[in-house]
């Protein structure tokens, strides 16, 4: 009898009024465990899977869903990057010869080369990098100078020692 009353226009109007009440809405939202169980049950059912597949074919829904989940996805990815098991799996993928070939083909494109050049120029303009390059150049220059001095010293001692032997053999005894 109660169900029959709720099916009437007045009953439907009464239900709408009750559901529009802020307190009732909060009470409904508070019982999230029931909502969670219902969603899990619906997701796992065949009917639920078909429903979600159809829903995700709608581009507007897909975009809205992706935007709503963005922060959670970012957090998940950051957590995964710290996970050693996940890192190992990514390394396996990266070491796959087909994947390496794909990456090389991507790197060899004009836009990527242009971006790499831009990054390199920006890096070389950095005062810190310039100081590091100067230090490396000084170190290499000093090593070259030291090597040339040691070579000259060896040549001088070798040629000087040879002259002494020649002088010894030519001098009268």
Phi, psi and omega in degrees: 000319179296319179298319178298321179294320181291335180283345179286166179300320179293322179294316177298319180296320179295319179296318179299318179297318180295316182289336179279349178292129184300319181296318180295319179300317179293321177298322179293317180291331181295326181278061185285337180297320178295318179297316180299313180296321180295316180296314179300317180297318181289323179295323184278342180282155180296320179297319179295320179297317178297320179301312182292323177299316179295317182297319182285349175286341178281116183299324181296316179295317181301317180294314180298318179296315181298317179295321182291334183259003188303310182298320179294321179295318179299315179298317179300314181296319178295320178294319180296323181296336179274346184280121182300322180295318178295318178301318180296319179295318178297320179297321177300316180297315183293331181276351177297126183304323179294320180293318179299319179296318178297316180298318179297321179293326177290319181293333184275014179270157182299314180300321180291318178299318179298316180293320178297318179298317179299315181295318180296316179297319177297321180294316181292338178281347180292131179300325180295315180294319179299319178295320179295319179295318178299316179298317179296317180296319177299315181298315180295318179298317179297319179296319179296316180297314179300318180294317181292324177295316181292325177294316180296320179297318179293318180296318181295318181288326178290313181288326177292320179293325179291324179292322180296321179294322179293319181295322179297319183284333181271341184281145180287145180249000000 
